[in-house]
Amino acid sequence: MIEIFCRDNHPDAGHDSGALCDECQQLLDYAMRRIDRCPYQEGKPTCAKCLIHCYKSEQQGRTRSVMRHSGPRMVRYHPILTLRHYLDGKARPRPPKPKKKKTNKIK
Ligand SMILES: [Zn+2]
């Protein structure tokens, strides 16, 4: 999703090889690190249902704009993925919050 957002909003970054601009790359790296540490892992619900607020507020705001921009466009680029994501969010019950472990604590 970040790729779509970056391509549409930062056309000067040079996206010949699908590269992201520095700002978007940083956000992506950050998101990946958070997903890495998410205690739900494979059972991760869609973010709207996730009880854990993975992102710090600044990144959360940026991620939201990415989602807002790319969400409707996802249907065009990845229709099946979007449908699965949508059904996932509808069908799956909210999982219980995992117990906190010290190793999951993020400063
Ligand atoms: Zn960008």
Boltz pocket constraint, residues with backbone or C-beta under 6 A from the ligand:
constraints:
  - pocket:
      binder: B
      contacts: [[A, 2], [A, 5], [A, 6], [A, 7], [A, 9], [A, 10], [A, 13], [A, 20], [A, 21], [A, 22], [A, 23], [A, 24], [A, 25]]
      max_distance: 6.0
